[in-house]
Structures are given as C-alpha cells and as structure tokens.
C-alpha cells in the first residue's frame, strides 16, 4: 500500500494530520504513539501574544459531539518557537502552525515570526476569528476579507505553503474557498466548527460560560463531507477535509470526494491514540475500498 500524499508543496507519508486545538502541540500525546508515524500535526492556534482564553466552563459534551469555547488559549508564538518546536519531530512529520489574529496586519506579523522557522512546514490561517477592525465579524464570513488576509499572509510566508481554514457558518462555503484561492492560498482546510449552544434546564443557564461555542465530532461529519465535496468542485487548489473523522473509513470517505488529506480533531478526545490507530488501519481499509494508493482513490466518487 502506498499511503503517501503530495499537495501544496508538502509530501506526507500518509494523509492523517491532527487538527489544531485537539492535539495540543503534539508533545502531550507522545506517550500514546510515535509522532513520526503521523502525516502531519497542526499545532494549537498561535497568537502574537499569550492568551488565557475564555472563562470556564468551556467544553460541553453533546450527543455525538462536543461544544467548545476555549478562546485560543496559548503561550504566544515566541514561546512556541522557543520551547515547543525544537522538541517536535519536524524532520519526519510536517508541523503546521495555525495562526490566530484579529486584523490582517496582525496575521502578517504572525507570519513574519514563523516564516523563517525551518521546523514549520506550512501555515494554516484561521479565518474564523473576529476582525476587530470591522466590528467583530469573523474574517471567514466575508469573501473580500478572506482574500485580503490570504494576500497578507502570502506576502510574508517566504515560500511556505499557506492553508486557509474555512468556516461552515456561511451561506456559500465554495464562494469563500474561491476567495482564498484568489488571495493566493496554496490549499484550504474545512470545516471549522459549527456554531452551537447548550443549556441546563435545572440552572436555567447556558452550559458554556461563553454561551455559544463550536460544535465538532461525528455529528457534523455529513455537513463537513458535503462542504468538502462542494469546495473540491469549486477550486483548483488542494482541499484538506475536517469534521467528525473517527476512523480510517471516515478518512477515506473525505478522500473519495476529493480531499488530498484529512485532519483528525474531536476523535483525539475520545481516544488519545486515535490518530495513530487510523494510520494502522488505513491499509486494511484501503483493501476494502479496492485501492492500492491514496492517489487512485482521491476524487473517484461516482456521481449519479
């Protein structure tokens, strides 16, 4: 079996990447498997300065999923570069930095810090964050803003692949993907979490201190699969599928509709060794799909 995938200038040993915010900086999961066996690791969101995140409680379990309102808690990009990145197996596994900022200029400044780091294989731009210069609306809800941010990051990326992570909380996600492509994105990843809410009838209060949060897990997989299918047909750049992937079969479904690779998120909370198990299960699952390579399976969905 040939599990290798190539996209946006990256060559990965397999298509299994861990998603931002669900795998820490990767180091926290070293006791559960060999990080060198993964296709890639997207580290938790990084900001220019340290962030404490939202108040507790900020995670709530829901049927077939979970809500989170972490608020991008992180030690800041300089601490990541100094303390975390040198300990990661970046020579064997692609380390992808996830960028969080509240203005296009800030995205550019953050890119400037990371672009020169040899251990960073690519940059993933989180356009689901609020644009403080435009009244707080998320960048990802405005195609023009997506293009602007992508251009700013590409300008400072010094050749590193730029991946734009798209939000499903829009009317037309294909339009947003084309906006990222127009801005020079090398790939897009989707979907980020769906906006949701949970309440407690006993206390008559929201279960999250932030009131609303992002829904993830198996519950969102059909939505994610539909979005990936639509975006793969709308753009020429590679697509990374995210959303409710808890098995190697789930991963191959996303590749079947056109994704070049996948990211495993909430499943890491269900089992901290889940991503490693998916890598193990891929060859057997590919046999069921009658495929010898990931490349021959990619985009081979037969439509009616």
C-alpha positions as protocol buffer text, in pm:
chain_id: "A"
residue {
  index: 1
  type: UNK
  ca { x: 0 y: 0 z: 0 }
}
residue {
  index: 2
  type: UNK
  ca { x: 124 y: 347 z: -89 }
}
residue {
  index: 3
  type: UNK
  ca { x: -15 y: 588 z: 171 }
}
residue {
  index: 4
  type: UNK
  ca { x: 186 y: 891 z: 59 }
}
residue {
  index: 5
  type: UNK
  ca { x: 14 y: 1214 z: -35 }
}
residue {
  index: 6
  type: UNK
  ca { x: 150 y: 1526 z: -201 }
}
residue {
  index: 7
  type: UNK
  ca { x: -19 y: 1866 z: -208 }
}
residue {
  index: 8
  type: UNK
  ca { x: 73 y: 2234 z: -190 }
}
residue {
  index: 9
  type: UNK
  ca { x: 443 y: 2152 z: -192 }
}
residue {
  index: 10
  type: UNK
  ca { x: 415 y: 1911 z: 102 }
}
residue {
  index: 11
  type: UNK
  ca { x: 499 y: 1540 z: 86 }
}
residue {
  index: 12
  type: UNK
  ca { x: 339 y: 1341 z: 370 }
}
residue {
  index: 13
  type: UNK
  ca { x: 393 y: 974 z: 449 }
}
residue {
  index: 14
  type: UNK
  ca { x: 16 y: 933 z: 494 }
}
residue {
  index: 15
  type: UNK
  ca { x: -293 y: 1158 z: 484 }
}
residue {
  index: 16
  type: UNK
  ca { x: -358 y: 1158 z: 861 }
}
residue {
  index: 17
  type: UNK
  ca { x: -298 y: 1501 z: 1017 }
}
residue {
  index: 18
  type: UNK
  ca { x: -406 y: 1602 z: 1367 }
}
residue {
  index: 19
  type: UNK
  ca { x: -629 y: 1910 z: 1384 }
}
residue {
  index: 20
  type: UNK
  ca { x: -549 y: 2234 z: 1562 }
}
residue {
  index: 21
  type: UNK
  ca { x: -675 y: 2267 z: 1918 }
}
residue {
  index: 22
  type: UNK
  ca { x: -730 y: 1894 z: 1969 }
}
residue {
  index: 23
  type: UNK
  ca { x: -373 y: 1762 z: 1987 }
}
residue {
  index: 24
  type: UNK
  ca { x: -203 y: 2032 z: 2192 }
}
residue {
  index: 25
  type: UNK
  ca { x: 141 y: 2097 z: 2049 }
}
residue {
  index: 26
  type: UNK
  ca { x: 181 y: 1725 z: 1980 }
}
residue {
  index: 27
  type: UNK
  ca { x: 419 y: 1674 z: 2272 }
}
residue {
  index: 28
  type: UNK
  ca { x: 127 y: 1600 z: 2505 }
}
residue {
  index: 29
  type: UNK
  ca { x: 45 y: 1287 z: 2301 }
}
residue {
  index: 30
  type: UNK
  ca { x: 393 y: 1134 z: 2281 }
}
residue {
  index: 31
  type: UNK
  ca { x: 302 y: 864 z: 2535 }
}
residue {
  index: 32
  type: UNK
  ca { x: 19 y: 737 z: 2312 }
}
residue {
  index: 33
  type: UNK
  ca { x: 209 y: 683 z: 1988 }
}
residue {
  index: 34
  type: UNK
  ca { x: 508 y: 774 z: 1773 }
}
residue {
  index: 35
  type: UNK
  ca { x: 459 y: 1127 z: 1636 }
}
residue {
  index: 36
  type: UNK
  ca { x: 690 y: 1037 z: 1347 }
}
residue {
  index: 37
  type: UNK
  ca { x: 425 y: 800 z: 1210 }
}
residue {
  index: 38
  type: UNK
  ca { x: 168 y: 1074 z: 1154 }
}
residue {
  index: 39
  type: UNK
  ca { x: 135 y: 1254 z: 823 }
}
residue {
  index: 40
  type: UNK
  ca { x: 132 y: 1589 z: 998 }
}
residue {
  index: 41
  type: UNK
  ca { x: 50 y: 1781 z: 1315 }
}
residue {
  index: 42
  type: UNK
  ca { x: -137 y: 2112 z: 1320 }
}
residue {
  index: 43
  type: UNK
  ca { x: -44 y: 2276 z: 1649 }
}
residue {
  index: 44
  type: UNK
  ca { x: -299 y: 2461 z: 1860 }
}
residue {
  index: 45
  type: UNK
  ca { x: -377 y: 2815 z: 1748 }
}
residue {
  index: 46
  type: UNK
  ca { x: -95 y: 3065 z: 1794 }
}
residue {
  index: 47
  type: UNK
  ca { x: -128 y: 3438 z: 1856 }
}
residue {
  index: 48
  type: UNK
  ca { x: 135 y: 3710 z: 1871 }
}
residue {
  index: 49
  type: UNK
  ca { x: 92 y: 3746 z: 2247 }
}
residue {
  index: 50
  type: UNK
  ca { x: -10 y: 3487 z: 2511 }
}
residue {
  index: 51
  type: UNK
  ca { x: -385 y: 3436 z: 2555 }
}
residue {
  index: 52
  type: UNK
  ca { x: -564 y: 3299 z: 2860 }
}
residue {
  index: 53
  type: UNK
  ca { x: -873 y: 3202 z: 2663 }
}
residue {
  index: 54
  type: UNK
  ca { x: -1237 y: 3212 z: 2772 }
}
residue {
  index: 55
  type: UNK
  ca { x: -1367 y: 3156 z: 3126 }
}
residue {
  index: 56
  type: UNK
  ca { x: -1477 y: 2809 z: 3245 }
}
residue {
  index: 57
  type: UNK
  ca { x: -1675 y: 2602 z: 3167 }
}
residue {
  index: 58
  type: UNK
  ca { x: -1565 y: 2596 z: 2807 }
}
residue {
  index: 59
  type: UNK
  ca { x: -1621 y: 2236 z: 2694 }
}
residue {
  index: 60
  type: UNK
  ca { x: -1958 y: 2059 z: 2695 }
}
residue {
  index: 61
  type: UNK
  ca { x: -2034 y: 1710 z: 2570 }
}
residue {
  index: 62
  type: UNK
  ca { x: -2330 y: 1685 z: 2330 }
}
residue {
  index: 63
  type: UNK
  ca { x: -2497 y: 1391 z: 2152 }
}
residue {
  index: 64
  type: UNK
  ca { x: -2239 y: 1258 z: 1901 }
}
residue {
  index: 65
  type: UNK
  ca { x: -2008 y: 1552 z: 1961 }
}
residue {
  index: 66
  type: UNK
  ca { x: -1895 y: 1837 z: 2180 }
}
residue {
  index: 67
  type: UNK
  ca { x: -1912 y: 2214 z: 2210 }
}
residue {
  index: 68
  type: UNK
  ca { x: -1603 y: 2415 z: 2287 }
}
residue {
  index: 69
  type: UNK
  ca { x: -1535 y: 2782 z: 2357 }
}
residue {
  index: 70
  type: UNK
  ca { x: -1167 y: 2760 z: 2453 }
}
residue {
  index: 71
  type: UNK
  ca { x: -1083 y: 3103 z: 2317 }
}
residue {
  index: 72
  type: UNK
  ca { x: -746 y: 3010 z: 2159 }
}
residue {
  index: 73
  type: UNK
  ca { x: -559 y: 2975 z: 2489 }
}
residue {
  index: 74
  type: UNK
  ca { x: -189 y: 2962 z: 2401 }
}
residue {
  index: 75
  type: UNK
  ca { x: 150 y: 3082 z: 2530 }
}
residue {
  index: 76
  type: UNK
  ca { x: 217 y: 3304 z: 2227 }
}
residue {
  index: 77
  type: UNK
  ca { x: 415 y: 3240 z: 1911 }
}
residue {
  index: 78
  type: UNK
  ca { x: 757 y: 3323 z: 2058 }
}
residue {
  index: 79
  type: UNK
  ca { x: 714 y: 3067 z: 2338 }
}
residue {
  index: 80
  type: UNK
  ca { x: 609 y: 2807 z: 2080 }
}
residue {
  index: 81
  type: UNK
  ca { x: 916 y: 2870 z: 1866 }
}
residue {
  index: 82
  type: UNK
  ca { x: 1146 y: 2866 z: 2170 }
}
residue {
  index: 83
  type: UNK
  ca { x: 1000 y: 2587 z: 2383 }
}
residue {
  index: 84
  type: UNK
  ca { x: 783 y: 2356 z: 2172 }
}
residue {
  index: 85
  type: UNK
  ca { x: 901 y: 2346 z: 1812 }
}
residue {
  index: 86
  type: UNK
  ca { x: 1257 y: 2221 z: 1885 }
}
residue {
  index: 87
  type: UNK
  ca { x: 1112 y: 1915 z: 2065 }
}
residue {
  index: 88
  type: UNK
  ca { x: 885 y: 1811 z: 1777 }
}
residue {
  index: 89
  type: UNK
  ca { x: 998 y: 1560 z: 1508 }
}
residue {
  index: 90
  type: UNK
  ca { x: 968 y: 1819 z: 1232 }
}
residue {
  index: 91
  type: UNK
  ca { x: 1222 y: 1646 z: 1008 }
}
residue {
  index: 92
  type: UNK
  ca { x: 998 y: 1336 z: 986 }
}
residue {
  index: 93
  type: UNK
  ca { x: 646 y: 1480 z: 1031 }
}
residue {
  index: 94
  type: UNK
  ca { x: 508 y: 1801 z: 885 }
}
residue {
  index: 95
  type: UNK
  ca { x: 447 y: 2057 z: 1160 }
}
residue {
  index: 96
  type: UNK
  ca { x: 180 y: 2307 z: 1055 }
}
residue {
  index: 97
  type: UNK
  ca { x: 136 y: 2627 z: 1253 }
}
residue {
  index: 98
  type: UNK
  ca { x: -222 y: 2752 z: 1299 }
}
residue {
  index: 99
  type: UNK
  ca { x: -249 y: 3133 z: 1301 }
}
residue {
  index: 100
  type: UNK
  ca { x: -494 y: 3337 z: 1510 }
}
residue {
  index: 101
  type: UNK
  ca { x: -515 y: 3715 z: 1474 }
}
residue {
  index: 102
  type: UNK
  ca { x: -773 y: 3993 z: 1480 }
}
residue {
  index: 103
  type: UNK
  ca { x: -651 y: 4207 z: 1189 }
}
residue {
  index: 104
  type: UNK
  ca { x: -487 y: 4149 z: 852 }
}
residue {
  index: 105
  type: UNK
  ca { x: -173 y: 4330 z: 971 }
}
residue {
  index: 106
  type: UNK
  ca { x: -155 y: 4106 z: 1278 }
}
residue {
  index: 107
  type: UNK
  ca { x: -183 y: 3797 z: 1059 }
}
residue {
  index: 108
  type: UNK
  ca { x: 108 y: 3932 z: 858 }
}
residue {
  index: 109
  type: UNK
  ca { x: 319 y: 4000 z: 1167 }
}
residue {
  index: 110
  type: UNK
  ca { x: 249 y: 3649 z: 1299 }
}
residue {
  index: 111
  type: UNK
  ca { x: 350 y: 3504 z: 963 }
}
residue {
  index: 112
  type: UNK
  ca { x: 672 y: 3701 z: 976 }
}
residue {
  index: 113
  type: UNK
  ca { x: 770 y: 3531 z: 1302 }
}
residue {
  index: 114
  type: UNK
  ca { x: 701 y: 3178 z: 1173 }
}
residue {
  index: 115
  type: UNK
  ca { x: 810 y: 3204 z: 810 }
}
residue {
  index: 116
  type: UNK
  ca { x: 1180 y: 3178 z: 891 }
}
residue {
  index: 117
  type: UNK
  ca { x: 1144 y: 2871 z: 1113 }
}
residue {
  index: 118
  type: UNK
  ca { x: 1284 y: 2561 z: 940 }
}
residue {
  index: 119
  type: UNK
  ca { x: 1069 y: 2334 z: 1156 }
}
residue {
  index: 120
  type: UNK
  ca { x: 741 y: 2486 z: 1036 }
}
residue {
  index: 121
  type: UNK
  ca { x: 631 y: 2308 z: 718 }
}
residue {
  index: 122
  type: UNK
  ca { x: 322 y: 2519 z: 643 }
}
residue {
  index: 123
  type: UNK
  ca { x: 89 y: 2784 z: 783 }
}
residue {
  index: 124
  type: UNK
  ca { x: -284 y: 2733 z: 846 }
}
residue {
  index: 125
  type: UNK
  ca { x: -479 y: 3059 z: 866 }
}
residue {
  index: 126
  type: UNK
  ca { x: -781 y: 3054 z: 1098 }
}
residue {
  index: 127
  type: UNK
  ca { x: -1025 y: 3296 z: 933 }
}
residue {
  index: 128
  type: UNK
  ca { x: -1298 y: 3206 z: 1184 }
}
residue {
  index: 129
  type: UNK
  ca { x: -1158 y: 3462 z: 1427 }
}
residue {
  index: 130
  type: UNK
  ca { x: -1316 y: 3808 z: 1471 }
}
residue {
  index: 131
  type: UNK
  ca { x: -1195 y: 4107 z: 1272 }
}
residue {
  index: 132
  type: UNK
  ca { x: -1175 y: 4380 z: 1538 }
}
residue {
  index: 133
  type: UNK
  ca { x: -1132 y: 4647 z: 1270 }
}
residue {
  index: 134
  type: UNK
  ca { x: -1467 y: 4558 z: 1108 }
}
residue {
  index: 135
  type: UNK
  ca { x: -1698 y: 4540 z: 1407 }
}
residue {
  index: 136
  type: UNK
  ca { x: -1604 y: 4193 z: 1527 }
}
residue {
  index: 137
  type: UNK
  ca { x: -1749 y: 3988 z: 1241 }
}
residue {
  index: 138
  type: UNK
  ca { x: -1540 y: 3681 z: 1155 }
}
residue {
  index: 139
  type: UNK
  ca { x: -1299 y: 3717 z: 862 }
}
residue {
  index: 140
  type: UNK
  ca { x: -1435 y: 3391 z: 723 }
}
residue {
  index: 141
  type: UNK
  ca { x: -1784 y: 3533 z: 673 }
}
residue {
  index: 142
  type: UNK
  ca { x: -1666 y: 3791 z: 420 }
}
residue {
  index: 143
  type: UNK
  ca { x: -1500 y: 3667 z: 98 }
}
residue {
  index: 144
  type: UNK
  ca { x: -1328 y: 4004 z: 47 }
}
residue {
  index: 145
  type: UNK
  ca { x: -1170 y: 3980 z: 393 }
}
residue {
  index: 146
  type: UNK
  ca { x: -1061 y: 3620 z: 325 }
}
residue {
  index: 147
  type: UNK
  ca { x: -880 y: 3735 z: 13 }
}
residue {
  index: 148
  type: UNK
  ca { x: -719 y: 4027 z: 197 }
}
residue {
  index: 149
  type: UNK
  ca { x: -591 y: 3814 z: 486 }
}
residue {
  index: 150
  type: UNK
  ca { x: -464 y: 3544 z: 250 }
}
residue {
  index: 151
  type: UNK
  ca { x: -273 y: 3803 z: 46 }
}
residue {
  index: 152
  type: UNK
  ca { x: -118 y: 3947 z: 362 }
}
residue {
  index: 153
  type: UNK
  ca { x: -3 y: 3605 z: 483 }
}
residue {
  index: 154
  type: UNK
  ca { x: 127 y: 3501 z: 140 }
}
residue {
  index: 155
  type: UNK
  ca { x: 327 y: 3822 z: 119 }
}
residue {
  index: 156
  type: UNK
  ca { x: 515 y: 3731 z: 439 }
}
residue {
  index: 157
  type: UNK
  ca { x: 521 y: 3350 z: 408 }
}
residue {
  index: 158
  type: UNK
  ca { x: 858 y: 3332 z: 225 }
}
residue {
  index: 159
  type: UNK
  ca { x: 760 y: 3027 z: 21 }
}
residue {
  index: 160
  type: UNK
  ca { x: 591 y: 2830 z: 297 }
}
residue {
  index: 161
  type: UNK
  ca { x: 256 y: 2679 z: 187 }
}
residue {
  index: 162
  type: UNK
  ca { x: -45 y: 2878 z: 309 }
}
residue {
  index: 163
  type: UNK
  ca { x: -359 y: 2683 z: 402 }
}
residue {
  index: 164
  type: UNK
  ca { x: -678 y: 2878 z: 475 }
}
residue {
  index: 165
  type: UNK
  ca { x: -914 y: 2708 z: 723 }
}
residue {
  index: 166
  type: UNK
  ca { x: -1275 y: 2782 z: 630 }
}
residue {
  index: 167
  type: UNK
  ca { x: -1580 y: 2823 z: 849 }
}
residue {
  index: 168
  type: UNK
  ca { x: -1908 y: 2641 z: 772 }
}
residue {
  index: 169
  type: UNK
  ca { x: -2105 y: 2926 z: 929 }
}
residue {
  index: 170
  type: UNK
  ca { x: -2160 y: 3092 z: 592 }
}
residue {
  index: 171
  type: UNK
  ca { x: -2418 y: 3084 z: 314 }
}
residue {
  index: 172
  type: UNK
  ca { x: -2178 y: 2961 z: 42 }
}
residue {
  index: 173
  type: UNK
  ca { x: -1854 y: 2794 z: 151 }
}
residue {
  index: 174
  type: UNK
  ca { x: -1748 y: 2744 z: -212 }
}
residue {
  index: 175
  type: UNK
  ca { x: -1750 y: 3122 z: -259 }
}
residue {
  index: 176
  type: UNK
  ca { x: -1523 y: 3155 z: 47 }
}
residue {
  index: 177
  type: UNK
  ca { x: -1288 y: 2889 z: -92 }
}
residue {
  index: 178
  type: UNK
  ca { x: -1263 y: 3075 z: -422 }
}
residue {
  index: 179
  type: UNK
  ca { x: -1184 y: 3393 z: -227 }
}
residue {
  index: 180
  type: UNK
  ca { x: -894 y: 3216 z: -54 }
}
residue {
  index: 181
  type: UNK
  ca { x: -775 y: 3083 z: -390 }
}
residue {
  index: 182
  type: UNK
  ca { x: -791 y: 3434 z: -536 }
}
residue {
  index: 183
  type: UNK
  ca { x: -574 y: 3559 z: -247 }
}
residue {
  index: 184
  type: UNK
  ca { x: -305 y: 3305 z: -334 }
}
residue {
  index: 185
  type: UNK
  ca { x: -382 y: 3023 z: -90 }
}
residue {
  index: 186
  type: UNK
  ca { x: -195 y: 2702 z: -166 }
}
residue {
  index: 187
  type: UNK
  ca { x: -473 y: 2491 z: -8 }
}
residue {
  index: 188
  type: UNK
  ca { x: -787 y: 2519 z: 203 }
}
residue {
  index: 189
  type: UNK
  ca { x: -891 y: 2311 z: 504 }
}
residue {
  index: 190
  type: UNK
  ca { x: -1252 y: 2262 z: 607 }
}
residue {
  index: 191
  type: UNK
  ca { x: -1462 y: 2263 z: 803 }
}
residue {
  index: 192
  type: UNK
  ca { x: -1405 y: 2451 z: 1124 }
}
residue {
  index: 193
  type: UNK
  ca { x: -1670 y: 2404 z: 1393 }
}
residue {
  index: 194
  type: UNK
  ca { x: -2041 y: 2481 z: 1355 }
}
residue {
  index: 195
  type: UNK
  ca { x: -2178 y: 2746 z: 1589 }
}
residue {
  index: 196
  type: UNK
  ca { x: -2393 y: 2587 z: 1861 }
}
residue {
  index: 197
  type: UNK
  ca { x: -2532 y: 2621 z: 2212 }
}
residue {
  index: 198
  type: UNK
  ca { x: -2632 y: 2406 z: 2510 }
}
residue {
  index: 199
  type: UNK
  ca { x: -2846 y: 2498 z: 2813 }
}
residue {
  index: 200
  type: UNK
  ca { x: -2919 y: 2346 z: 3155 }
}
residue {
  index: 201
  type: UNK
  ca { x: -3290 y: 2329 z: 3245 }
}
residue {
  index: 202
  type: UNK
  ca { x: -3208 y: 2289 z: 3616 }
}
residue {
  index: 203
  type: UNK
  ca { x: -2998 y: 2604 z: 3649 }
}
residue {
  index: 204
  type: UNK
  ca { x: -3166 y: 2781 z: 3355 }
}
residue {
  index: 205
  type: UNK
  ca { x: -2822 y: 2888 z: 3237 }
}
residue {
  index: 206
  type: UNK
  ca { x: -2605 y: 2821 z: 2932 }
}
residue {
  index: 207
  type: UNK
  ca { x: -2367 y: 2527 z: 2979 }
}
residue {
  index: 208
  type: UNK
  ca { x: -2081 y: 2732 z: 2834 }
}
residue {
  index: 209
  type: UNK
  ca { x: -1963 y: 3048 z: 3009 }
}
residue {
  index: 210
  type: UNK
  ca { x: -1925 y: 3196 z: 2661 }
}
residue {
  index: 211
  type: UNK
  ca { x: -2292 y: 3100 z: 2591 }
}
residue {
  index: 212
  type: UNK
  ca { x: -2216 y: 2976 z: 2238 }
}
residue {
  index: 213
  type: UNK
  ca { x: -1934 y: 2757 z: 2112 }
}
residue {
  index: 214
  type: UNK
  ca { x: -1811 y: 2544 z: 1826 }
}
residue {
  index: 215
  type: UNK
  ca { x: -1979 y: 2207 z: 1761 }
}
residue {
  index: 216
  type: UNK
  ca { x: -1749 y: 1927 z: 1647 }
}
residue {
  index: 217
  type: UNK
  ca { x: -1741 y: 1549 z: 1641 }
}
residue {
  index: 218
  type: UNK
  ca { x: -1931 y: 1279 z: 1446 }
}
residue {
  index: 219
  type: UNK
  ca { x: -2249 y: 1490 z: 1449 }
}
residue {
  index: 220
  type: UNK
  ca { x: -2102 y: 1731 z: 1194 }
}
residue {
  index: 221
  type: UNK
  ca { x: -1948 y: 1476 z: 954 }
}
residue {
  index: 222
  type: UNK
  ca { x: -2231 y: 1484 z: 694 }
}
residue {
  index: 223
  type: UNK
  ca { x: -2209 y: 1864 z: 681 }
}
residue {
  index: 224
  type: UNK
  ca { x: -1830 y: 1852 z: 653 }
}
residue {
  index: 225
  type: UNK
  ca { x: -1841 y: 1589 z: 379 }
}
residue {
  index: 226
  type: UNK
  ca { x: -2090 y: 1797 z: 178 }
}
residue {
  index: 227
  type: UNK
  ca { x: -1876 y: 2110 z: 216 }
}
residue {
  index: 228
  type: UNK
  ca { x: -1558 y: 1931 z: 107 }
}
residue {
  index: 229
  type: UNK
  ca { x: -1739 y: 1784 z: -194 }
}
residue {
  index: 230
  type: UNK
  ca { x: -1864 y: 2130 z: -296 }
}
residue {
  index: 231
  type: UNK
  ca { x: -1530 y: 2303 z: -247 }
}
residue {
  index: 232
  type: UNK
  ca { x: -1334 y: 2035 z: -435 }
}
residue {
  index: 233
  type: UNK
  ca { x: -1556 y: 2106 z: -736 }
}
residue {
  index: 234
  type: UNK
  ca { x: -1521 y: 2484 z: -697 }
}
residue {
  index: 235
  type: UNK
  ca { x: -1143 y: 2537 z: -672 }
}
residue {
  index: 236
  type: UNK
  ca { x: -825 y: 2406 z: -831 }
}
residue {
  index: 237
  type: UNK
  ca { x: -614 y: 2415 z: -513 }
}
residue {
  index: 238
  type: UNK
  ca { x: -595 y: 2112 z: -278 }
}
residue {
  index: 239
  type: UNK
  ca { x: -853 y: 2059 z: -4 }
}
residue {
  index: 240
  type: UNK
  ca { x: -797 y: 1911 z: 342 }
}
residue {
  index: 241
  type: UNK
  ca { x: -1107 y: 1752 z: 494 }
}
residue {
  index: 242
  type: UNK
  ca { x: -1201 y: 1803 z: 859 }
}
residue {
  index: 243
  type: UNK
  ca { x: -1511 y: 1717 z: 1060 }
}
residue {
  index: 244
  type: UNK
  ca { x: -1625 y: 1412 z: 1255 }
}
residue {
  index: 245
  type: UNK
  ca { x: -1350 y: 1178 z: 1137 }
}
residue {
  index: 246
  type: UNK
  ca { x: -1319 y: 894 z: 1389 }
}
residue {
  index: 247
  type: UNK
  ca { x: -1199 y: 603 z: 1172 }
}
residue {
  index: 248
  type: UNK
  ca { x: -984 y: 522 z: 871 }
}
residue {
  index: 249
  type: UNK
  ca { x: -1305 y: 463 z: 675 }
}
residue {
  index: 250
  type: UNK
  ca { x: -1422 y: 816 z: 758 }
}
residue {
  index: 251
  type: UNK
  ca { x: -1086 y: 948 z: 635 }
}
residue {
  index: 252
  type: UNK
  ca { x: -1116 y: 765 z: 304 }
}
residue {
  index: 253
  type: UNK
  ca { x: -1468 y: 899 z: 252 }
}
residue {
  index: 254
  type: UNK
  ca { x: -1327 y: 1252 z: 251 }
}
residue {
  index: 255
  type: UNK
  ca { x: -1051 y: 1148 z: 11 }
}
residue {
  index: 256
  type: UNK
  ca { x: -1311 y: 982 z: -212 }
}
residue {
  index: 257
  type: UNK
  ca { x: -1497 y: 1313 z: -253 }
}
residue {
  index: 258
  type: UNK
  ca { x: -1173 y: 1491 z: -342 }
}
residue {
  index: 259
  type: UNK
  ca { x: -974 y: 1577 z: -28 }
}
residue {
  index: 260
  type: UNK
  ca { x: -595 y: 1544 z: -52 }
}
residue {
  index: 261
  type: UNK
  ca { x: -561 y: 1471 z: 321 }
}
residue {
  index: 262
  type: UNK
  ca { x: -767 y: 1484 z: 640 }
}
residue {
  index: 263
  type: UNK
  ca { x: -740 y: 1626 z: 990 }
}
residue {
  index: 264
  type: UNK
  ca { x: -847 y: 1432 z: 1299 }
}
residue {
  index: 265
  type: UNK
  ca { x: -991 y: 1651 z: 1573 }
}
residue {
  index: 266
  type: UNK
  ca { x: -1250 y: 1558 z: 1837 }
}
residue {
  index: 267
  type: UNK
  ca { x: -1160 y: 1189 z: 1800 }
}
residue {
  index: 268
  type: UNK
  ca { x: -838 y: 1268 z: 1988 }
}
residue {
  index: 269
  type: UNK
  ca { x: -1051 y: 1341 z: 2296 }
}
residue {
  index: 270
  type: UNK
  ca { x: -1239 y: 1012 z: 2258 }
}
residue {
  index: 271
  type: UNK
  ca { x: -913 y: 815 z: 2239 }
}
residue {
  index: 272
  type: UNK
  ca { x: -578 y: 992 z: 2264 }
}
residue {
  index: 273
  type: UNK
  ca { x: -423 y: 724 z: 2040 }
}
residue {
  index: 274
  type: UNK
  ca { x: -694 y: 758 z: 1772 }
}
residue {
  index: 275
  type: UNK
  ca { x: -482 y: 922 z: 1502 }
}
residue {
  index: 276
  type: UNK
  ca { x: -213 y: 657 z: 1540 }
}
residue {
  index: 277
  type: UNK
  ca { x: -476 y: 382 z: 1516 }
}
residue {
  index: 278
  type: UNK
  ca { x: -610 y: 536 z: 1194 }
}
residue {
  index: 279
  type: UNK
  ca { x: -263 y: 517 z: 1039 }
}
residue {
  index: 280
  type: UNK
  ca { x: -252 y: 148 z: 1135 }
}
residue {
  index: 281
  type: UNK
  ca { x: -600 y: 84 z: 995 }
}
residue {
  index: 282
  type: UNK
  ca { x: -551 y: 262 z: 662 }
}
residue {
  index: 283
  type: UNK
  ca { x: -400 y: -32 z: 465 }
}
residue {
  index: 284
  type: UNK
  ca { x: -681 y: -271 z: 568 }
}
residue {
  index: 285
  type: UNK
  ca { x: -944 y: -9 z: 493 }
}
residue {
  index: 286
  type: UNK
  ca { x: -792 y: 62 z: 153 }
}
residue {
  index: 287
  type: UNK
  ca { x: -823 y: -307 z: 70 }
}
residue {
  index: 288
  type: UNK
  ca { x: -1197 y: -279 z: 134 }
}
residue {
  index: 289
  type: UNK
  ca { x: -1204 y: 21 z: -99 }
}
residue {
  index: 290
  type: UNK
  ca { x: -1013 y: -180 z: -363 }
}
residue {
  index: 291
  type: UNK
  ca { x: -732 y: 75 z: -377 }
}
residue {
  index: 292
  type: UNK
  ca { x: -355 y: 34 z: -362 }
}
residue {
  index: 293
  type: UNK
  ca { x: -271 y: 403 z: -337 }
}
residue {
  index: 294
  type: UNK
  ca { x: -430 y: 712 z: -187 }
}
residue {
  index: 295
  type: UNK
  ca { x: -386 y: 885 z: -523 }
}
residue {
  index: 296
  type: UNK
  ca { x: -610 y: 640 z: -711 }
}
residue {
  index: 297
  type: UNK
  ca { x: -887 y: 680 z: -451 }
}
residue {
  index: 298
  type: UNK
  ca { x: -874 y: 1061 z: -441 }
}
residue {
  index: 299
  type: UNK
  ca { x: -1175 y: 1222 z: -608 }
}
residue {
  index: 300
  type: UNK
  ca { x: -1303 y: 894 z: -752 }
}
residue {
  index: 301
  type: UNK
  ca { x: -1658 y: 931 z: -623 }
}
residue {
  index: 302
  type: UNK
  ca { x: -1908 y: 816 z: -888 }
}
residue {
  index: 303
  type: UNK
  ca { x: -2196 y: 1060 z: -904 }
}
residue {
  index: 304
  type: UNK
  ca { x: -2543 y: 964 z: -1036 }
}
